[in-house]
Amino acid sequence: MSDLYFQELTQALQMAGISQPTLVIDKHRLDRNIDHLIDVMNRGFDYRLVAKSLPSIPLIQHIMRRTGTIRLMSFHLPFLMHVVEHIPSADILLGKPMPVAAAKHFYQWHQRQTSSMCFDPSLQLQWLIDTPQRLHQYHALAQAHNMTLRINLEIDIGLHRGGFQPDDDFTHALQYIERSPFLELSGLMGYEAHISKLPRWISSRQQALQQARTRYQQFLDIIQQQLGDDALTGLCLNTGGSTTYTQYHHNDVANELATASALVKPSDFDVDTLDNHQAAAFIAAPVLKTVAKPELPCAPALSALLRATGMLARKGAYIYGGNWLASPCYPADAARDPLLGHSSNQEFYRLADDHPIDVDDFLFFRPHQSEAVFLQFGQIAVYEDGRISEYWPVFADNSHLVGHSSDTCTLPFSGDIAP
């Protein structure tokens, strides 16, 4: 990314009258990343969008339209409700096992919706189950309310973060679901983020991927042995992630890949498996003050010495806000000054002596992650054709409003814009 790119982005933000820290998405870069995603899906996979990583209804809808998917993955009860309310046509898979109390809250909330609510959990929602104990809890919930729950079993294919092993517990879980009139096996979910993270001295990427595929196949073999040759037909067999989805070339094991962060490529995803992807999300922080010869409090002589040795910046800027999970990317050599420390109010960044950035310009950052950062800035500014073309609201996290009583679940969504 050139200085010219960020100077043009600065002009677009200034023309839009933006004067506070803002999360910006470059729509053209986003669309190019989506095109790379579509190329992979055309190898024979369905696509499931991980909603937690891109927590904005208009952003999710844009990706859904462009990819032609209705499949989403959700990780947070309030966000699940938010998605159901705003995208009732979605097919949703829970991305982590939820306490059975969360499932109970969801159904209490859903029953209170108007008759126009067209989301049918018995057809459109899969609960992720990782242990026999949790499976029994969900069965008891379904039996108590005389309803059918779709059950997706979490399987351990190498990450070792939990889930079923290909052993008797998995076999018994299949048999338990098969016998229950209240449970339906909807599929498997095997996450394998370790593949791109393992040091080469432990395993090569191809070896780790092949081990995960072999492990996944073991679970499929058990299903066929227990439930018959046709048991895999129609199942959601999910795998993949942002750093691994590009490595899948055949759908002979899994038939569905999940990803989202790769579409905006935060800096934690600067890996060679995403070389074709471009960074598409930035934090723009207004420059409040520029400082020549910055000084430490009460230490003018020491400050001069530190500047001379390079331990203290010779020029810098105080920005609006700071202390985000992000790293500066413009100016290219901008860096937080370690002597002055972090600040969430006015953070200080050292600059090159001759850089022309000035008050009311913007210092730009790349988020390290999307899910941990996107919710901090309110509406997302969409950059397109040299201007800010629209604003996309982010999810409202009303988790503190989820009722703690077993009889109530109050979770109103009064608006889309996070405070």
C-alpha positions in Angstrom: 0.0 0.0 0.0 1.5 3.3 -1.1 1.5 6.7 0.6 -0.8 7.9 -2.2 -3.4 5.3 -1.2 -3.7 6.6 2.3 -3.5 10.2 1.3 -6.5 9.6 -1.0 -8.3 7.7 1.8 -7.5 10.7 4.1 -9.2 13.1 1.6 -12.2 10.8 1.4 -12.6 10.8 5.2 -12.1 14.6 5.4 -14.7 15.2 2.7 -17.1 13.0 4.7 -16.6 15.1 7.7 -15.3 12.2 9.8 -13.6 13.5 13.0 -13.2 10.6 15.3 -11.5 7.2 15.2 -13.3 5.2 12.5 -13.2 1.6 11.1 -12.9 1.8 7.4 -13.5 -1.0 4.9 -12.2 -0.7 1.3 -15.1 -2.2 -0.7 -13.1 -2.9 -3.8 -10.4 -4.7 -1.9 -13.2 -6.7 0.0 -14.8 -7.7 -3.3 -11.5 -8.9 -4.7 -11.0 -11.0 -1.7 -14.5 -12.4 -2.1 -13.6 -13.3 -5.7 -10.7 -15.4 -4.5 -13.0 -17.1 -2.0 -15.5 -17.9 -4.8 -12.6 -19.5 -6.8 -12.0 -21.9 -3.9 -15.7 -22.6 -3.4 -16.0 -23.5 -7.1 -13.8 -26.5 -6.4 -17.0 -28.1 -5.0 -17.6 -26.6 -1.6 -20.5 -24.8 0.1 -19.5 -21.6 1.9 -20.4 -20.7 5.5 -19.7 -17.1 6.6 -18.3 -16.8 10.2 -20.5 -13.9 11.5 -18.4 -13.2 14.6 -15.5 -12.1 12.4 -17.5 -9.6 10.4 -20.1 -8.4 12.9 -22.2 -6.1 10.7 -25.5 -7.1 9.1 -25.0 -5.0 5.9 -21.4 -6.4 5.6 -22.7 -9.9 6.0 -25.5 -9.4 3.5 -23.1 -8.0 1.0 -20.9 -11.1 1.2 -24.0 -13.4 1.2 -25.3 -11.8 -2.0 -21.9 -11.9 -3.7 -21.2 -15.5 -2.8 -24.8 -16.8 -3.1 -24.7 -18.3 0.4 -27.3 -18.4 3.1 -25.0 -20.3 5.5 -23.7 -18.5 8.6 -21.8 -19.5 11.7 -22.6 -17.8 15.0 -20.6 -17.9 18.3 -22.6 -15.6 20.7 -26.1 -15.8 21.9 -27.1 -12.1 21.5 -25.5 -12.1 18.1 -27.4 -15.2 17.1 -30.6 -13.5 18.0 -29.5 -10.4 16.1 -28.9 -12.4 13.0 -32.1 -14.3 13.2 -34.0 -11.1 13.6 -32.3 -9.4 10.6 -31.5 -12.3 8.3 -34.3 -14.8 9.0 -33.5 -16.8 5.8 -30.1 -17.8 7.2 -29.0 -21.4 7.8 -27.0 -21.1 11.1 -24.4 -23.4 12.6 -23.2 -22.6 16.1 -19.4 -22.4 16.0 -18.8 -23.4 19.6 -20.7 -25.5 22.1 -23.1 -23.4 24.1 -24.4 -24.0 27.7 -27.8 -25.6 27.5 -29.1 -22.5 29.3 -28.2 -20.4 26.3 -30.2 -22.7 24.0 -33.1 -22.4 26.5 -32.9 -18.6 26.4 -32.9 -18.7 22.6 -36.1 -20.7 22.3 -37.8 -18.5 25.0 -36.9 -15.4 23.0 -37.9 -17.0 19.7 -41.3 -18.0 21.0 -42.0 -14.4 21.9 -41.4 -13.1 18.4 -44.4 -12.2 16.2 -46.0 -14.7 13.9 -44.2 -13.0 11.0 -40.9 -14.4 12.3 -40.1 -16.9 9.5 -36.9 -18.4 11.0 -37.6 -22.1 11.8 -35.0 -23.4 14.3 -36.0 -27.0 13.6 -34.9 -26.5 9.9 -32.4 -23.6 10.0 -30.3 -24.0 13.3 -27.6 -26.5 14.2 -26.4 -26.7 17.8 -22.8 -27.8 18.2 -22.3 -30.6 20.7 -18.9 -31.7 22.0 -19.5 -34.2 24.8 -22.0 -36.9 25.8 -23.0 -34.9 28.8 -23.9 -31.8 26.7 -25.8 -34.1 24.3 -27.9 -35.5 27.2 -28.6 -31.9 28.4 -29.9 -30.8 25.0 -32.0 -34.0 24.7 -33.6 -33.1 28.0 -34.3 -29.6 26.8 -35.9 -30.8 23.6 -37.9 -33.5 25.4 -39.2 -31.0 27.9 -40.5 -28.7 25.2 -41.4 -31.4 22.7 -39.3 -30.0 19.9 -36.6 -31.2 17.5 -33.0 -30.0 17.8 -30.6 -30.4 14.9 -27.3 -31.6 16.3 -23.9 -31.0 14.8 -21.1 -33.0 16.5 -17.8 -31.2 17.1 -14.9 -33.6 16.2 -11.3 -33.3 17.1 -9.2 -33.6 13.9 -5.9 -32.4 15.3 -6.4 -29.0 17.1 -7.1 -30.8 20.4 -9.4 -28.0 21.7 -12.1 -30.4 22.6 -14.8 -32.3 20.7 -15.3 -36.0 20.1 -12.6 -38.5 19.4 -13.3 -41.4 17.0 -14.1 -43.8 19.9 -16.9 -45.3 21.8 -18.2 -41.9 23.0 -18.7 -40.8 19.4 -20.4 -44.1 18.5 -22.7 -43.9 21.5 -23.5 -40.3 20.6 -24.6 -41.4 17.1 -26.7 -44.2 18.6 -28.3 -41.8 21.1 -29.3 -39.3 18.5 -30.6 -42.1 16.2 -32.8 -43.4 19.0 -34.1 -40.0 20.1 -37.3 -38.6 18.6 -36.2 -35.2 19.6 -32.7 -35.0 18.1 -31.5 -35.1 14.5 -27.9 -35.5 13.3 -27.2 -32.6 11.0 -23.5 -32.9 10.5 -20.0 -32.6 11.8 -17.6 -29.7 12.5 -13.9 -30.2 12.6 -11.8 -27.1 13.0 -8.1 -27.2 12.1 -6.5 -23.8 12.7 -3.4 -25.5 13.9 -2.4 -26.4 10.3 -1.1 -23.0 9.4 0.4 -22.3 12.9 2.5 -25.4 13.5 6.3 -24.9 13.4 7.9 -26.8 10.5 10.0 -28.8 13.0 6.7 -30.4 14.3 5.0 -30.9 11.0 4.8 -29.6 7.5 1.5 -27.9 6.5 0.7 -30.7 4.0 1.4 -33.4 6.6 -0.9 -31.7 9.1 -3.6 -31.2 6.5 -3.5 -34.8 5.4 -3.6 -36.0 9.0 -6.7 -33.8 9.6 -8.3 -35.2 6.5 -7.5 -38.8 7.5 -8.9 -38.1 11.0 -12.1 -36.6 9.5 -12.6 -39.7 7.3 -12.4 -41.9 10.4 -15.5 -40.1 11.8 -17.3 -40.5 8.5 -16.5 -44.2 8.4 -18.0 -44.7 11.9 -21.2 -42.9 10.8 -21.5 -45.2 7.8 -20.8 -48.3 10.0 -23.4 -47.3 12.6 -26.1 -45.6 10.5 -25.7 -47.1 7.1 -24.2 -46.2 3.7 -26.7 -43.4 3.0 -26.2 -41.7 6.4 -23.8 -39.1 5.1 -26.3 -37.8 2.5 -27.4 -34.3 3.3 -25.1 -33.9 6.3 -23.3 -30.6 6.8 -19.6 -31.6 7.0 -17.8 -28.4 8.0 -14.2 -27.6 8.2 -11.7 -24.9 7.3 -10.9 -21.4 8.5 -9.4 -18.2 7.2 -5.8 -19.4 7.2 -6.6 -22.9 5.8 -9.6 -22.7 3.5 -7.4 -22.1 0.4 -5.7 -25.4 0.9 -8.7 -27.5 0.1 -8.9 -28.7 -3.5 -11.4 -31.6 -3.2 -14.6 -32.2 -1.3 -14.0 -35.9 -0.7 -14.1 -35.4 3.1 -15.8 -32.2 4.0 -18.4 -30.5 1.8 -18.4 -27.0 3.5 -15.7 -24.5 4.3 -16.0 -21.6 6.8 -14.1 -18.3 6.7 -14.6 -14.6 7.1 -11.5 -12.8 8.5 -9.7 -13.6 5.3 -12.1 -11.3 3.4 -10.7 -8.2 5.2 -7.3 -9.7 6.1 -6.3 -8.3 9.5 -2.5 -8.4 10.1 -2.7 -11.7 12.1 -3.7 -13.3 8.8 -0.6 -12.2 6.9 0.2 -15.8 6.0 1.3 -17.3 2.7 -1.9 -19.2 2.3 -3.6 -15.8 1.8 -1.0 -14.2 -0.5 -3.8 -13.4 -3.0 -5.8 -11.5 -0.4 -5.4 -7.8 0.4 -5.9 -5.9 3.6 -9.3 -4.3 3.4 -9.9 -2.9 6.9 -8.2 0.0 8.6 -8.6 2.1 11.6 -8.4 5.8 10.8 -7.3 8.0 13.8 -7.3 11.8 13.5 -4.0 13.5 14.3 -4.6 15.9 17.2 -1.2 17.3 17.7 2.2 17.1 16.0 5.3 17.6 18.2 8.8 18.5 17.3 11.5 17.5 19.8 9.1 15.8 22.3 10.1 15.8 25.9 9.6 13.6 28.9 8.0 15.4 31.9 10.5 17.3 34.1 13.5 16.1 32.1 14.6 18.5 29.3 18.3 17.5 29.4 17.6 13.8 29.5 15.0 14.2 26.7 17.6 15.9 24.5 20.0 13.0 25.1 17.4 10.4 24.4 16.4 12.1 21.2 20.0 12.3 20.1 20.4 8.5 20.7 17.1 7.7 19.0 15.6 6.3 22.2 13.0 9.1 22.1 11.4 10.3 18.9 12.6 13.5 17.3 9.2 14.1 15.9 5.8 12.6 16.7 2.0 13.0 16.8 -0.7 12.5 19.4 -3.8 10.8 17.9 -7.4 10.7 18.9 -7.7 7.5 20.9 -5.3 4.6 20.8 -4.3 1.3 22.6 -6.2 -0.8 20.0 -5.4 -4.3 19.0 -3.8 -2.9 15.8 -0.5 -1.7 14.4 0.2 1.5 12.4 0.5 1.2 8.7 0.6 4.9 7.6 2.9 6.7 7.8 4.9 3.5 7.0 7.5 4.2 9.7 5.1 5.3 12.4 5.6 3.5 15.7 4.3 3.9 19.2 7.0 5.4 21.4 7.8 2.9 24.2 9.0 5.6 26.6 5.6 7.4 26.6 3.6 4.1 26.8 0.0 3.3 25.8 -2.9 5.6 26.0 -6.6 5.0 25.1 -7.1 8.8 25.0 -4.2 10.4 23.2 -1.6 7.9 22.2 1.8 9.2 20.9 3.5 7.8 17.8 6.9 8.7 16.5 7.2 9.9 12.9 10.0 10.4 10.4 11.6 13.8 10.7 10.5 14.8 7.2 7.0 13.3 7.0 4.4 15.9 6.1 1.5 14.4 8.1 -0.2 17.2 10.0 -3.0 18.0 12.4 -6.4 16.9 11.1 -4.8 14.3 8.9 -5.2 10.6 9.8 -2.9 8.0 11.1 -3.9 4.5 9.9 -3.7 1.2 11.6 -4.3 -2.4 10.5 -6.3 -4.4 13.1 -4.7 -7.6 14.2 -8.0 -9.3 14.2 -11.5 -8.3 13.0 -13.8 -9.8 15.7 -11.9 -8.1 18.5 -11.8 -4.7 16.9 -14.8 -4.1 14.6 -17.2 -3.5 17.5 -15.2 -0.7 19.0 -15.9 2.1 16.5 -19.7 2.2 15.9 -20.6 2.4 12.2 -18.1 1.1 9.6 -17.2 3.7 6.9 -17.3 2.1 3.5 -14.6 3.4 1.1 -15.5 3.1 -2.6 -14.5 5.0 -5.7 -12.5 7.6 -3.8 -15.2 8.5 -1.3 -17.1 7.2 1.7 -20.1 5.8 0.0 -22.1 4.5 3.0 -22.0 3.4 6.6 -22.6 -0.1 7.9 -23.8 -0.5 11.5 -22.2 -3.2 13.6 -23.8 -5.6 15.9 -25.2 -4.3 19.2 -23.9 -6.5 22.1 -26.8 -6.6 24.5 -25.5 -9.6 26.3 -26.0 -7.9 29.6 -29.7 -7.8 29.0 -30.1 -11.6 28.6 -32.4 -12.6 31.5 -30.9 -14.7 34.2 -34.3 -16.2 35.3 -35.2 -19.6 33.9 -38.6 -18.2 33.1 -37.7 -15.0 31.2 -35.4 -13.9 28.5 -35.5 -10.2 27.7 -33.2 -9.1 25.0 -34.5 -6.1 23.1 -32.5 -4.8 20.1 -33.3 -1.1 20.1 -30.9 -0.3 17.3 -28.1 -1.6 15.1 -25.4 0.9 16.1 -23.2 0.0 19.0 -22.7 2.8 21.6 
